[in-house]
Amino acid sequence: MWFLIRIRNTYKLFDNESIVAKSRNERRKRTTQTQVAKHAGVSQAIVSYVLNGHSAEVAEETRERVLRAIDELGYVPDGSARSLRTRKTMTLALIIPDITNPFYPSMERGIQRVAEEHGYDLIVSNTDGIAEKESHALHSLLRGHVDGAVMTPFQVDHARIQAVVNAGIAIAMNIPANEELMKIGVDFINSDTYPAAQMAVEYLIGRGHKRIGMIAGIPGTPPREQRVSGFIDTLRRYGLPHDDVLIRGADYREAGGYEAMVELLKLDPRPTAVFAANDLMALGAMIAIREAGLSIPDDMAIIGLDDIPAARLVHPALTTVAQHAEVIGTIAANLVISRLSGLAPSTGRFVEEPVELIVRDSA
């Protein structure tokens, strides 16, 4: 069989046998760990320690010498062979609901840094918060392509997660802790967004607002429930109205925030301030407020949650409650890797990351 392959602006004809022969030659020529060890003047065990991220067991000068030898010889670890020997893929997965939300790339940065420090690769799967996509992502873990996963599920599929844990795959979730899943060894890292909602509402009340609306996110999803509870409980504590009409569901993107704000502006009397359950929805709400000819914060104050980079860049700059996404990712990855290393208890752990009110100009 012949293949026509484009090289720059010309084409070259290859037959199947020549391609196979070239592939075999490349495999024969591939640099080995033994060659790296000889080049660096160390044992093959030392090379293996460096490649597998066990830096504490190797002197820094020796580690640098091994890495220099790897670069000079162009050594590429054979992941498939290593997987067969160790039954590890040295790969982690990140399963997130919205890759366009800047919160999640920040979280990914923390995960990737820890993964690289321990010799793991990272793959990312976006689910759009759809149950079928989340289930498919979990099913993909069972194909044996990863050792562990960090995930932010909107729909918690207990049966599928149980199957993943039974397969020896470590999981850490960025949602409120679930006792049933902790019993089977699932770890959790989460900012407690109940007090985050309290902070936001108390701040608005302190600014003199008495009729406060909320853009709450998708009903039934973990990010919404904590925040709505914190919102309602705080209003009750201060004796303020918490009618359902003041709480609007929306998807977690700008478009959802925009649509929810349009509905809140139709109320009579309308709220004088709004708490959005994430910053993207808050940014969408700000567009709706301006389109209605209203001024922020004089006619309508708005406060978000997350402190994404864009919160500082919009005008007026967005007041928000910060979740430290990169820190959350760092902790989540360490939870997964410690479990894979046999350093975790049989039951799940829960780490709570504190939140912080960031006052700017929108409220």
C-alpha positions in Angstrom: 0.0 0.0 0.0 1.2 3.5 -0.9 0.7 6.8 1.0 1.0 10.3 -0.4 2.4 12.6 2.3 2.6 16.4 2.1 5.9 17.9 3.1 5.6 21.7 3.2 4.4 22.5 -0.3 5.5 19.3 -2.1 4.3 15.7 -1.9 6.3 12.5 -1.5 5.2 8.9 -2.1 5.9 6.3 0.6 5.0 2.6 0.6 3.8 0.8 3.7 6.9 -1.3 4.0 9.2 1.7 4.0 7.2 3.4 6.8 7.2 0.2 8.9 10.9 -0.2 8.3 11.6 3.4 9.3 9.5 3.0 12.5 11.5 -0.2 13.4 14.8 1.6 12.8 13.7 4.5 15.0 12.8 2.1 17.8 16.2 0.4 17.5 17.9 3.7 17.6 15.9 5.0 20.7 18.1 6.0 23.6 17.8 3.7 26.6 18.0 4.4 30.3 21.2 2.4 30.4 22.8 4.8 27.9 21.6 7.8 29.9 23.0 6.3 33.0 26.4 5.7 31.3 26.5 9.2 29.9 25.7 10.7 33.3 28.1 8.4 35.2 25.3 7.1 37.5 23.5 3.8 37.9 20.3 3.0 36.0 18.4 3.1 39.3 19.3 6.8 39.8 18.0 7.5 36.3 14.8 5.7 37.2 14.5 7.8 40.4 14.8 11.0 38.5 12.3 10.0 35.8 9.7 8.9 38.3 9.9 12.1 40.3 11.6 10.7 43.5 13.9 13.8 43.7 14.3 13.6 47.4 16.3 10.4 47.0 18.8 11.9 44.6 21.3 14.7 45.2 20.5 17.9 43.3 23.9 17.9 41.5 23.3 14.2 40.4 19.7 15.0 39.3 21.0 17.9 37.2 23.6 15.7 35.6 21.0 13.1 34.7 18.6 15.7 33.3 21.5 17.1 31.2 22.3 13.6 29.9 18.6 13.1 29.0 18.6 16.4 27.0 21.9 15.7 25.3 20.9 12.2 24.2 17.3 13.1 23.4 16.0 10.3 25.6 12.2 9.8 25.6 10.7 7.6 28.3 8.8 4.6 27.0 5.5 5.2 28.8 3.9 2.0 27.5 6.7 -0.2 28.8 6.7 1.6 32.1 3.0 1.0 32.4 3.3 -2.7 31.8 6.0 -3.0 34.5 4.4 -0.8 37.2 0.7 -1.1 36.2 0.8 2.8 36.2 0.1 5.1 33.3 1.7 8.1 35.1 -1.3 10.1 33.8 -3.9 12.1 35.7 -7.2 13.4 34.4 -9.0 16.6 35.1 -12.8 16.6 34.5 -14.3 20.1 34.6 -17.7 21.5 33.7 -16.6 24.6 31.7 -13.2 25.1 30.2 -14.2 28.6 29.2 -14.7 29.7 32.8 -11.3 31.2 33.9 -11.6 29.6 37.3 -10.9 26.1 35.9 -7.7 27.0 33.9 -6.4 28.5 37.1 -7.2 25.3 39.0 -5.6 23.3 36.2 -2.4 25.3 36.6 -2.1 24.1 40.2 -2.8 20.5 39.3 -0.4 20.5 36.4 2.5 21.9 38.5 2.1 19.1 41.1 1.6 16.5 38.4 4.8 17.5 36.7 6.7 17.5 39.9 5.8 13.9 40.4 6.3 12.7 36.8 2.6 12.6 35.8 1.1 13.8 32.6 -2.3 15.6 32.7 -5.3 15.3 30.3 -8.4 17.5 30.5 -12.0 16.6 29.8 -14.8 19.3 29.5 -18.3 18.1 30.3 -20.4 21.3 30.1 -22.0 20.1 33.4 -24.1 17.6 31.4 -24.8 14.3 33.2 -24.2 12.2 30.1 -20.8 13.8 29.4 -19.8 13.4 33.1 -20.8 9.8 33.0 -18.9 9.3 29.8 -15.8 10.9 31.3 -16.0 8.6 34.3 -16.4 5.6 32.0 -13.3 6.7 30.1 -11.3 6.5 33.3 -12.1 2.8 33.5 -10.3 2.1 30.2 -7.1 2.1 32.2 -5.6 5.3 30.7 -5.2 7.2 34.0 -4.1 6.5 37.5 -6.2 9.2 39.2 -8.5 12.1 38.5 -9.6 15.5 39.9 -13.1 16.4 39.0 -15.8 19.1 39.5 -19.0 17.2 38.9 -22.4 18.9 38.6 -24.2 15.5 38.6 -22.7 13.0 41.1 -23.1 9.5 39.7 -22.4 7.3 42.8 -22.5 4.0 41.0 -20.0 5.1 38.3 -17.7 6.7 40.9 -17.8 3.5 42.9 -16.8 1.5 39.8 -13.9 3.9 39.2 -12.7 3.6 42.8 -13.0 -0.2 42.7 -10.7 -0.1 39.6 -8.0 1.4 41.8 -8.3 4.9 40.4 -7.8 7.7 43.0 -10.4 10.6 42.8 -10.4 14.0 44.4 -13.5 16.2 43.9 -13.8 20.0 44.0 -17.3 20.0 45.5 -18.7 20.0 49.1 -17.8 16.7 50.9 -20.1 13.7 50.4 -20.1 11.3 53.3 -21.0 8.3 51.3 -18.2 8.8 48.8 -15.7 9.6 51.6 -16.5 6.1 53.0 -15.1 4.5 49.8 -12.0 6.7 49.7 -12.9 9.7 47.6 -11.1 12.9 48.7 -12.6 16.4 48.6 -11.2 19.9 48.4 -13.7 22.8 48.4 -14.0 26.4 49.3 -17.0 26.7 51.6 -19.2 28.8 49.5 -21.9 29.0 52.2 -19.9 31.5 54.2 -18.9 33.1 50.9 -22.5 33.8 50.2 -22.9 35.1 53.8 -19.9 37.4 53.2 -21.4 38.8 50.0 -24.9 39.4 51.5 -23.6 40.9 54.7 -21.5 43.3 52.8 -24.4 44.4 50.7 -26.6 44.8 53.8 -23.8 46.9 55.3 -23.9 49.1 52.3 -27.6 49.8 53.1 -29.3 47.4 50.6 -32.6 45.8 51.8 -33.9 44.2 48.7 -31.2 41.8 47.3 -31.5 39.4 44.4 -29.5 36.4 43.6 -28.3 34.8 40.3 -28.0 31.3 41.6 -26.8 28.9 38.8 -28.4 25.6 37.7 -30.9 24.1 40.1 -29.8 20.8 41.7 -26.0 21.3 41.1 -23.6 21.4 44.1 -22.3 24.9 43.3 -25.8 26.4 43.6 -27.0 24.7 46.7 -24.5 25.9 49.2 -24.6 29.5 47.9 -28.4 29.7 47.9 -28.5 28.4 51.5 -26.0 31.0 52.6 -27.9 33.7 50.8 -31.3 32.8 52.3 -30.0 32.2 55.8 -28.2 35.5 55.9 -31.3 37.5 54.7 -33.4 35.7 57.4 -30.9 36.5 60.1 -31.3 40.2 59.2 -35.0 40.1 58.8 -35.0 40.9 55.1 -37.2 39.5 52.3 -36.0 36.3 50.6 -38.8 35.6 48.2 -38.2 32.9 45.6 -38.8 35.6 42.9 -35.6 37.2 43.9 -33.6 34.0 43.2 -33.1 33.3 39.5 -31.6 30.2 38.0 -29.2 30.4 35.1 -26.3 28.5 33.5 -23.0 29.4 35.0 -21.8 31.5 32.0 -22.1 35.2 31.0 -25.3 34.5 29.0 -27.0 32.9 32.0 -26.1 35.9 34.2 -27.4 38.3 31.5 -30.7 36.5 31.1 -31.3 36.2 34.9 -30.5 39.9 35.4 -33.0 40.9 32.7 -35.7 39.0 34.6 -34.7 40.6 37.9 -34.9 44.0 36.4 -38.5 43.4 35.4 -39.5 43.1 39.1 -41.5 45.8 40.8 -39.9 46.8 43.1 -36.7 45.5 41.6 -33.7 44.7 43.8 -31.1 47.4 44.5 -28.3 44.8 44.7 -27.6 41.3 43.3 -25.3 38.5 44.4 -24.2 36.3 41.5 -23.0 32.8 42.3 -20.0 33.1 40.1 -18.1 36.0 38.4 -19.0 35.0 34.8 -22.7 35.4 35.7 -21.9 38.6 37.4 -20.2 40.0 34.3 -23.2 39.0 32.2 -25.5 40.7 34.7 -23.4 43.9 34.4 -24.1 44.0 30.7 -27.8 43.7 31.2 -27.7 46.5 33.9 -25.9 48.9 31.5 -28.2 48.0 28.6 -31.2 49.0 30.9 -29.6 52.4 31.3 -28.7 51.9 34.9 -25.5 52.8 36.7 -23.3 50.4 38.7 -23.2 50.6 41.7 -25.5 53.7 42.1 -28.7 52.2 40.6 -27.7 48.5 41.0 -24.8 47.1 43.0 -23.4 43.7 42.0 -21.1 41.2 43.7 -19.7 37.9 42.3 -17.8 34.9 43.5 -14.5 33.4 42.3 -12.3 36.4 41.6 -11.4 35.4 38.1 -8.8 37.7 36.4 -11.5 39.5 34.4 -13.1 40.7 37.6 -10.2 43.3 38.0 -10.4 44.4 34.3 -14.1 45.3 33.8 -15.4 48.7 34.5 -16.4 49.2 37.2 -14.1 46.5 38.7 -16.1 43.7 40.2 -16.5 43.2 43.9 -16.3 39.5 44.6 -15.6 36.7 47.1 -12.3 35.0 46.1 -11.9 31.3 45.8 -8.2 30.5 45.3 -8.5 28.3 42.3 -4.8 27.5 41.8 -4.4 26.6 45.5 -7.4 24.3 45.2 -5.8 22.6 42.2 -2.6 22.2 44.0 -4.3 20.6 47.0 -6.5 18.3 44.9 -3.5 17.0 42.9 -1.6 16.3 46.2 -4.6 14.4 47.5 -4.7 12.2 44.5 -0.9 11.6 44.3 -0.6 10.8 48.0 -3.4 8.2 47.7 -1.7 6.7 44.7 1.5 6.6 46.7 -0.2 4.6 49.5 0.1 7.5 52.0 -3.7 8.1 52.4 -6.1 6.5 54.8 -8.7 4.1 53.5 -11.5 6.7 54.0 -11.7 10.0 52.1 -10.2 13.3 53.4 -11.8 16.8 53.2 -9.8 20.0 52.9 -11.5 23.3 53.1 -9.9 26.3 51.5 -10.9 29.7 53.0 -12.6 32.4 51.0 -11.9 36.2 51.0 -14.0 39.2 50.3 -12.4 41.4 47.6 -14.0 44.9 47.6 -13.8 46.9 44.3 -16.1 49.3 42.6 -19.3 47.4 41.6 -20.7 47.3 45.1 
